[in-house]
């Protein structure tokens, strides 16, 4: 009497696990890179929306500040992964007290996952800086 066997052998299972491990080793870093890039694009869109608002503000007031010297409230102050605010001048050439210039910066809510920051000035110059404390223009590149 022969008995038919059903199921998988241990070797077949180990080959399947090895193939899945190889696929995961390739897919996970690629997915992480894709999500980081998507988060930066989301922050870029929010910065551009704020830039549009600032241009409208300038057209109405002929300056980038309120009459009391404060900056106007931004339309978008955050995305799912970034906080957006006016820069204090460390990354941009614009002085914090300048009426004719502004600089906005998008910093990651989780600096360990995304240490880079996006910077946008009144001329539309977008830069990607390598850290939240990038005080040197050499740490930044056009984006």
C-alpha positions as a printed Julia matrix, in Angstrom:
143×3 Matrix{Float64}:
  0.0    0.0    0.0
  1.47   3.27  -1.0
  0.51   6.38   0.75
  0.54   9.66  -1.21
  2.28  12.53   0.47
  0.85  15.99   0.64
  2.44  19.29   1.59
  5.87  20.83   1.11
  9.28  19.61   2.06
 11.51  21.62   4.35
 13.85  22.42   1.46
 11.0   23.86  -0.6
  9.9   26.03   2.31
 13.45  27.28   2.93
 13.85  28.21  -0.75
 10.58  30.16  -0.6
 11.7   31.99   2.56
 15.05  32.84   0.94
 13.34  34.25  -2.16
 10.99  36.35  -0.01
 13.95  37.66   2.0
 15.76  38.73  -1.17
 12.65  40.51  -2.46
 12.16  42.28   0.9
 15.81  43.35   0.99
 15.33  45.12  -2.34
 11.79  46.45  -1.82
 12.03  47.99   1.67
 14.85  50.49   0.97
 13.22  51.45  -2.33
  9.89  52.04  -0.59
 11.55  54.12   2.14
 13.25  56.28  -0.48
  9.97  56.72  -2.33
  8.04  57.77   0.79
 10.74  60.27   1.85
 10.65  61.81  -1.63
  6.84  61.96  -1.54
  6.9   63.7    1.85
  9.35  66.29   0.47
  7.07  66.89  -2.52
  4.15  67.43  -0.15
  6.2   69.99   1.81
  7.26  71.64  -1.46
  3.61  72.02  -2.49
  2.76  73.61   0.88
  5.69  76.03   0.56
  4.56  77.0   -2.94
  1.01  77.58  -1.69
  2.4   79.87   1.01
  4.58  81.66  -1.57
  1.48  82.35  -3.64
 -0.19  83.8   -0.54
  2.86  85.96   0.2
  2.88  87.31  -3.37
 -0.78  88.25  -3.01
  0.01  89.91   0.32
  2.88  91.85  -1.28
  0.67  92.99  -4.17
 -1.87  94.4   -1.7
  0.57  95.89   0.85
  3.79  96.52  -1.1
  5.74  94.71   1.6
  6.05  91.2    3.08
  5.19  92.33   6.63
  2.13  93.63   8.41
  2.09  97.3    9.37
  3.03  96.34  12.95
  6.2   94.61  11.65
  5.04  91.02  12.13
  4.82  88.44   9.37
  1.36  87.54   8.1
 -0.07  84.19   9.16
  0.76  81.47   6.65
 -2.07  79.59   4.98
 -0.31  76.23   5.54
  1.79  75.78   8.66
  2.22  72.02   8.41
  1.83  68.9    6.34
  1.58  65.34   7.6
  5.36  65.15   8.05
  6.69  68.74   8.0
  6.23  71.98   9.94
  6.38  75.19   7.92
  7.37  78.61   9.25
  9.34  81.7    8.39
 13.08  81.23   8.77
 15.04  83.23  11.3
 17.63  83.95   8.63
 20.16  81.19   9.37
 19.59  79.35   6.1
 18.44  82.24   3.91
 20.1   85.47   2.94
 16.96  87.41   3.9
 17.18  89.21   7.21
 14.4   88.36   9.69
 13.52  92.09   9.84
 13.51  92.73   6.08
 10.25  94.06   4.6
 11.12  93.23   1.0
 12.25  89.63   1.45
 11.08  86.49   3.18
 12.29  82.97   3.64
 10.16  79.98   4.61
 11.49  76.69   5.87
  9.87  73.25   6.08
 11.37  71.15   8.86
 10.58  67.51   9.47
  8.44  66.58  12.44
 10.75  63.58  12.9
 14.33  64.74  12.32
 15.64  61.18  12.73
 13.58  59.9    9.82
 14.13  62.99   7.64
 16.96  65.31   8.69
 16.76  67.43   5.53
 14.84  70.72   5.29
 13.29  72.59   2.38
 13.84  76.34   2.08
 12.0   78.79  -0.18
 12.67  82.51  -0.56
 10.71  85.36  -2.18
 12.48  84.84  -5.5
 11.1   81.31  -5.73
 14.5   79.75  -5.05
 13.87  76.32  -3.51
 16.76  74.63  -1.69
 17.15  71.28   0.01
 19.46  71.53   3.02
 21.06  68.51   4.64
 20.11  69.26   8.25
 17.74  71.29  10.41
 20.67  73.38  11.61
 22.18  74.1    8.2
 23.7   77.52   8.77
 25.97  77.26   5.77
 24.8   77.59   2.18
 27.26  74.82   1.26
 24.93  72.37   3.0
 22.11  73.33   0.62
 21.46  72.51  -3.02
 18.82  73.63  -5.51
 15.69  71.5   -5.42
